[in-house]
Amino acid sequence: MKVQFEAVQIKEESSFRILQTPHLQDFYLWHSHPEYELLYIEAESGPRRVGSHVSQYQQSDLVFIGPHVPHLNFDYGLKVPYRKIVVQMKEDFLGRTWSEVPELHAIKTLFEMAKTGIVFEGDKKVALGQRLMALPDKSHFDQFMEILSVFQVLAKEMRWVYLNETATWENPTQRDQQRWRLVKDWVESHYMRPISLQEISEQCHLSKEAFCRYFKTKTQLSFTNYLNQYRITQAKKMLVKDLSIGDIAFACGFDSLSYFTKIFKRTIGVSPNMYRKMMFKKIN
């Protein structure tokens, strides 16, 4: 089964992002991403599929997954109420030299173990899960400090079990990681204007044909589809503001309102106008 690449979008000014109860139970997403992922879920039972590991969790699950480890949505197929919180963070979550800080040695070891996926057990699991559930109500700085504190408890006080004996999936080379970082940064900086295949392939020092093969292999998407997905993500943020839909379309790099509406509906399932109404209804 092909692993779908998930393009995790963490804001430039942040080292992590938090997703609370992202309902994906109707989508079979066997996927991976370069970011670490700490996940807590409360449900009667559900699937735990990480790497080559397949099992069921009961009542709750607390799992830490490293970069590029393929995994399934932990709420896949659930038909009962559940709560879930996901924290995704960059590989240099604590800075490029954090491994040199003695006080963070235990957390650094935890991050190394996560490269095969680990699940936590013990009496403190639920309490830590509730701390993670409370993150969205905190300021960004307090979220960072709380995540760091949770990691310290996980590293020093919790029992853990490897979900895989070894990492059997592909670990990209340093050159590949640098190339992917360049593509992400270029899209994030220039999505508001046309980006041609010639332009992005030259940035990666590849021919257009070689770049298309590279990008398709890495993401299972064409570059155009990836770029449009990123633009739609930005558009969703702007649709809760007092801006016309036409202005949002052009601000996000679409050259026509009709094309923007078509891509938005294909990606999100509803038109931009309907999405805006749904968001305003939630706010009010």
C-alpha positions as a Python dict, from the first residue, in 0.01 Angstrom:
ca = {
    (1, 'M'): (0, 0, 0),
    (2, 'K'): (140, 341, -96),
    (3, 'V'): (223, 582, 185),
    (4, 'Q'): (62, 921, 126),
    (5, 'F'): (282, 1215, 206),
    (6, 'E'): (120, 1466, 443),
    (7, 'A'): (236, 1823, 393),
    (8, 'V'): (228, 1948, 753),
    (9, 'Q'): (214, 2327, 761),
    (10, 'I'): (371, 2475, 1073),
    (11, 'K'): (378, 2853, 1087),
    (12, 'E'): (717, 3011, 1032),
    (13, 'E'): (709, 3176, 1373),
    (14, 'S'): (634, 2847, 1549),
    (15, 'S'): (811, 2515, 1606),
    (16, 'F'): (491, 2312, 1651),
    (17, 'R'): (121, 2301, 1572),
    (18, 'I'): (-174, 2164, 1768),
    (19, 'L'): (-478, 1986, 1618),
    (20, 'Q'): (-769, 1916, 1851),
    (21, 'T'): (-1010, 1635, 1755),
    (22, 'P'): (-943, 1655, 1379),
    (23, 'H'): (-1226, 1425, 1266),
    (24, 'L'): (-1078, 1206, 992),
    (25, 'Q'): (-1249, 878, 1076),
    (26, 'D'): (-1404, 844, 732),
    (27, 'F'): (-1071, 879, 552),
    (28, 'Y'): (-818, 600, 526),
    (29, 'L'): (-495, 797, 550),
    (30, 'W'): (-191, 573, 552),
    (31, 'H'): (55, 857, 558),
    (32, 'S'): (385, 998, 682),
    (33, 'H'): (550, 1338, 728),
    (34, 'P'): (893, 1475, 827),
    (35, 'E'): (760, 1608, 1159),
    (36, 'Y'): (743, 1432, 1496),
    (37, 'E'): (390, 1366, 1622),
    (38, 'L'): (266, 1325, 1980),
    (39, 'L'): (-92, 1197, 1986),
    (40, 'Y'): (-345, 1131, 2263),
    (41, 'I'): (-692, 989, 2197),
    (42, 'E'): (-981, 879, 2420),
    (43, 'A'): (-1219, 627, 2265),
    (44, 'E'): (-1375, 293, 2353),
    (45, 'S'): (-1129, 128, 2114),
    (46, 'G'): (-957, 208, 1789),
    (47, 'P'): (-684, 113, 1542),
    (48, 'R'): (-315, 150, 1625),
    (49, 'R'): (-116, 107, 1309),
    (50, 'V'): (235, 255, 1311),
    (51, 'G'): (503, 131, 1073),
    (52, 'S'): (468, -248, 1059),
    (53, 'H'): (288, -256, 1397),
    (54, 'V'): (-86, -336, 1395),
    (55, 'S'): (-303, -356, 1709),
    (56, 'Q'): (-603, -203, 1888),
    (57, 'Y'): (-595, 44, 2177),
    (58, 'Q'): (-859, 40, 2450),
    (59, 'Q'): (-1006, 347, 2627),
    (60, 'S'): (-711, 574, 2546),
    (61, 'D'): (-376, 584, 2368),
    (62, 'L'): (-67, 802, 2399),
    (63, 'V'): (183, 757, 2116),
    (64, 'F'): (496, 938, 1997),
    (65, 'I'): (584, 894, 1630),
    (66, 'G'): (909, 1004, 1468),
    (67, 'P'): (978, 1154, 1124),
    (68, 'H'): (872, 961, 813),
    (69, 'V'): (713, 677, 1014),
    (70, 'P'): (399, 574, 820),
    (71, 'H'): (86, 557, 1034),
    (72, 'L'): (-293, 541, 1013),
    (73, 'N'): (-542, 787, 1164),
    (74, 'F'): (-609, 668, 1519),
    (75, 'D'): (-978, 755, 1475),
    (76, 'Y'): (-1019, 563, 1148),
    (77, 'G'): (-1358, 392, 1135),
    (78, 'L'): (-1474, 511, 1479),
    (79, 'K'): (-1851, 545, 1504),
    (80, 'V'): (-1860, 642, 1872),
    (81, 'P'): (-1774, 972, 2046),
    (82, 'Y'): (-1405, 1036, 2099),
    (83, 'R'): (-1156, 1312, 2179),
    (84, 'K'): (-816, 1353, 2021),
    (85, 'I'): (-526, 1595, 2041),
    (86, 'V'): (-226, 1595, 1808),
    (87, 'V'): (95, 1794, 1851),
    (88, 'Q'): (321, 1802, 1547),
    (89, 'M'): (666, 1953, 1574),
    (90, 'K'): (968, 2017, 1360),
    (91, 'E'): (1275, 1798, 1396),
    (92, 'D'): (1462, 2096, 1543),
    (93, 'F'): (1170, 2162, 1779),
    (94, 'L'): (1403, 2288, 2054),
    (95, 'G'): (1663, 2450, 1829),
    (96, 'R'): (1948, 2315, 1621),
    (97, 'T'): (2185, 2274, 1920),
    (98, 'W'): (1938, 2145, 2178),
    (99, 'S'): (2106, 1805, 2193),
    (100, 'E'): (2403, 1978, 2358),
    (101, 'V'): (2193, 2099, 2655),
    (102, 'P'): (2246, 1856, 2950),
    (103, 'E'): (1902, 1927, 3100),
    (104, 'L'): (1737, 1807, 2779),
    (105, 'H'): (1930, 1482, 2748),
    (106, 'A'): (1637, 1262, 2854),
    (107, 'I'): (1404, 1432, 2605),
    (108, 'K'): (1665, 1395, 2330),
    (109, 'T'): (1677, 1021, 2403),
    (110, 'L'): (1296, 1010, 2383),
    (111, 'F'): (1306, 1170, 2039),
    (112, 'E'): (1557, 909, 1924),
    (113, 'M'): (1329, 628, 2044),
    (114, 'A'): (1033, 780, 1861),
    (115, 'K'): (1197, 703, 1527),
    (116, 'T'): (1041, 356, 1545),
    (117, 'G'): (723, 476, 1717),
    (118, 'I'): (658, 428, 2091),
    (119, 'V'): (343, 390, 2300),
    (120, 'F'): (325, 498, 2666),
    (121, 'E'): (169, 298, 2948),
    (122, 'G'): (100, 360, 3315),
    (123, 'D'): (-118, 547, 3561),
    (124, 'K'): (-3, 892, 3446),
    (125, 'K'): (-111, 842, 3084),
    (126, 'V'): (-460, 985, 3124),
    (127, 'A'): (-339, 1279, 3335),
    (128, 'L'): (-81, 1369, 3071),
    (129, 'G'): (-349, 1331, 2806),
    (130, 'Q'): (-567, 1585, 2985),
    (131, 'R'): (-274, 1827, 2999),
    (132, 'L'): (-236, 1792, 2623),
    (133, 'M'): (-613, 1839, 2576),
    (134, 'A'): (-587, 2172, 2761),
    (135, 'L'): (-314, 2311, 2533),
    (136, 'P'): (-546, 2504, 2293),
    (137, 'D'): (-665, 2724, 2581),
    (138, 'K'): (-312, 2843, 2666),
    (139, 'S'): (-97, 3119, 2517),
    (140, 'H'): (161, 3010, 2261),
    (141, 'F'): (448, 3049, 2507),
    (142, 'D'): (263, 2854, 2776),
    (143, 'Q'): (185, 2584, 2520),
    (144, 'F'): (556, 2552, 2445),
    (145, 'M'): (648, 2526, 2813),
    (146, 'E'): (371, 2274, 2881),
    (147, 'I'): (476, 2056, 2588),
    (148, 'L'): (833, 2062, 2717),
    (149, 'S'): (712, 1967, 3065),
    (150, 'V'): (502, 1681, 2927),
    (151, 'F'): (802, 1549, 2735),
    (152, 'Q'): (1010, 1554, 3052),
    (153, 'V'): (752, 1342, 3233),
    (154, 'L'): (728, 1105, 2937),
    (155, 'A'): (1105, 1070, 2929),
    (156, 'K'): (1167, 1030, 3302),
    (157, 'E'): (853, 879, 3458),
    (158, 'M'): (658, 679, 3201),
    (159, 'R'): (680, 322, 3080),
    (160, 'W'): (706, 292, 2706),
    (161, 'V'): (706, 16, 2446),
    (162, 'Y'): (860, 18, 2099),
    (163, 'L'): (597, -29, 1830),
    (164, 'N'): (861, -149, 1583),
    (165, 'E'): (1193, -318, 1646),
    (166, 'T'): (1366, -124, 1372),
    (167, 'A'): (1282, 154, 1130),
    (168, 'T'): (1222, -30, 803),
    (169, 'W'): (1089, 271, 608),
    (170, 'E'): (1306, 495, 401),
    (171, 'N'): (1493, 765, 590),
    (172, 'P'): (1564, 1042, 341),
    (173, 'T'): (1919, 1157, 282),
    (174, 'Q'): (2039, 1494, 402),
    (175, 'R'): (2035, 1621, 42),
    (176, 'D'): (1674, 1507, 4),
    (177, 'Q'): (1574, 1678, 328),
    (178, 'Q'): (1744, 2001, 218),
    (179, 'R'): (1568, 1983, -119),
    (180, 'W'): (1228, 1929, 42),
    (181, 'R'): (1289, 2216, 285),
    (182, 'L'): (1374, 2440, -10),
    (183, 'V'): (1049, 2347, -188),
    (184, 'K'): (841, 2410, 124),
    (185, 'D'): (1007, 2745, 194),
    (186, 'W'): (969, 2855, -169),
    (187, 'V'): (598, 2771, -176),
    (188, 'E'): (536, 2942, 160),
    (189, 'S'): (714, 3258, 42),
    (190, 'H'): (576, 3278, -314),
    (191, 'Y'): (236, 3104, -317),
    (192, 'M'): (60, 3436, -371),
    (193, 'R'): (194, 3459, -726),
    (194, 'P'): (235, 3209, -1014),
    (195, 'I'): (510, 2951, -958),
    (196, 'S'): (611, 2766, -1273),
    (197, 'L'): (760, 2419, -1287),
    (198, 'Q'): (1065, 2574, -1456),
    (199, 'E'): (1113, 2812, -1163),
    (200, 'I'): (1084, 2556, -883),
    (201, 'S'): (1288, 2292, -1067),
    (202, 'E'): (1570, 2542, -1117),
    (203, 'Q'): (1565, 2616, -746),
    (204, 'C'): (1622, 2244, -684),
    (205, 'H'): (1890, 2223, -958),
    (206, 'L'): (1682, 1963, -1146),
    (207, 'S'): (1532, 1947, -1490),
    (208, 'K'): (1154, 1984, -1504),
    (209, 'E'): (1116, 1613, -1578),
    (210, 'A'): (1346, 1509, -1293),
    (211, 'F'): (1172, 1745, -1052),
    (212, 'C'): (827, 1608, -1142),
    (213, 'R'): (948, 1252, -1083),
    (214, 'Y'): (1109, 1352, -751),
    (215, 'F'): (802, 1538, -629),
    (216, 'K'): (555, 1267, -730),
    (217, 'T'): (766, 1000, -558),
    (218, 'K'): (789, 1202, -237),
    (219, 'T'): (431, 1329, -204),
    (220, 'Q'): (214, 1117, -438),
    (221, 'L'): (98, 1455, -570),
    (222, 'S'): (185, 1670, -867),
    (223, 'F'): (352, 1999, -775),
    (224, 'T'): (45, 2187, -899),
    (225, 'N'): (-184, 1987, -668),
    (226, 'Y'): (47, 2045, -372),
    (227, 'L'): (67, 2418, -444),
    (228, 'N'): (-311, 2442, -473),
    (229, 'Q'): (-358, 2255, -144),
    (230, 'Y'): (-126, 2501, 28),
    (231, 'R'): (-310, 2796, -126),
    (232, 'I'): (-647, 2658, -14),
    (233, 'T'): (-512, 2622, 341),
    (234, 'Q'): (-418, 2990, 338),
    (235, 'A'): (-754, 3083, 186),
    (236, 'K'): (-939, 2904, 468),
    (237, 'K'): (-764, 3129, 720),
    (238, 'M'): (-858, 3440, 523),
    (239, 'L'): (-1223, 3342, 480),
    (240, 'V'): (-1294, 3415, 847),
    (241, 'K'): (-1183, 3775, 789),
    (242, 'D'): (-1378, 4062, 635),
    (243, 'L'): (-1239, 4019, 284),
    (244, 'S'): (-1417, 3954, -44),
    (245, 'I'): (-1384, 3603, -183),
    (246, 'G'): (-1242, 3747, -504),
    (247, 'D'): (-968, 3934, -315),
    (248, 'I'): (-885, 3615, -121),
    (249, 'A'): (-859, 3414, -444),
    (250, 'F'): (-611, 3656, -599),
    (251, 'A'): (-419, 3701, -272),
    (252, 'C'): (-366, 3324, -264),
    (253, 'G'): (-225, 3307, -616),
    (254, 'F'): (-532, 3200, -815),
    (255, 'D'): (-570, 3383, -1146),
    (256, 'S'): (-951, 3361, -1154),
    (257, 'L'): (-1235, 3340, -907),
    (258, 'S'): (-1400, 3051, -1093),
    (259, 'Y'): (-1082, 2841, -1080),
    (260, 'F'): (-1037, 2920, -709),
    (261, 'T'): (-1398, 2814, -639),
    (262, 'K'): (-1351, 2493, -837),
    (263, 'I'): (-1029, 2395, -655),
    (264, 'F'): (-1167, 2497, -315),
    (265, 'K'): (-1481, 2285, -355),
    (266, 'R'): (-1278, 1989, -485),
    (267, 'T'): (-1042, 2012, -186),
    (268, 'I'): (-1277, 2104, 99),
    (269, 'G'): (-1609, 1967, -27),
    (270, 'V'): (-1802, 2295, -14),
    (271, 'S'): (-1777, 2629, -191),
    (272, 'P'): (-1575, 2917, -35),
    (273, 'N'): (-1899, 3103, 39),
    (274, 'M'): (-2053, 2801, 214),
    (275, 'Y'): (-1731, 2741, 411),
    (276, 'R'): (-1738, 3105, 527),
    (277, 'K'): (-2099, 3071, 643),
    (278, 'M'): (-2014, 2750, 832),
    (279, 'M'): (-1718, 2920, 1007),
    (280, 'F'): (-1920, 3230, 1102),
    (281, 'K'): (-2195, 3007, 1241),
    (282, 'K'): (-1938, 2831, 1463),
    (283, 'I'): (-1794, 3161, 1585),
    (284, 'N'): (-2135, 3308, 1663),
}
